[in-house]
């Protein structure tokens, strides 16, 4: 089962993308907003992949997290690997669409 690591990775990656204006608004409405980082997301995705090396969504998410940390060569490798894998789960086509977008955004 890889969902805890994948969930935590997505949590960190999402929070890392929250800008200062949204963070300030959330602080006013909800109190403190937890920190997140793409580096923590990478660690969580790597742990999840150790448990299930064929988890397409996790592999593509790792590629996106690598891209957010500026590790473009690693990002490209993971994204290309995930995109070459067959669709197995119901949401794989959508996950691959986002993976193709992430790959196109790499320089």
Secondary structure, DSSP 8 states (H G I E B T S, - for coil): --HHHHHHHHHHHHHHT--HHHHHHHHHHHS------HHHHHHHHHHHHHH-TT-HHHHHHHHHHHHHTT-HHHHHHHHHHHHHS---STTHHHHHHHHHHHHHT--
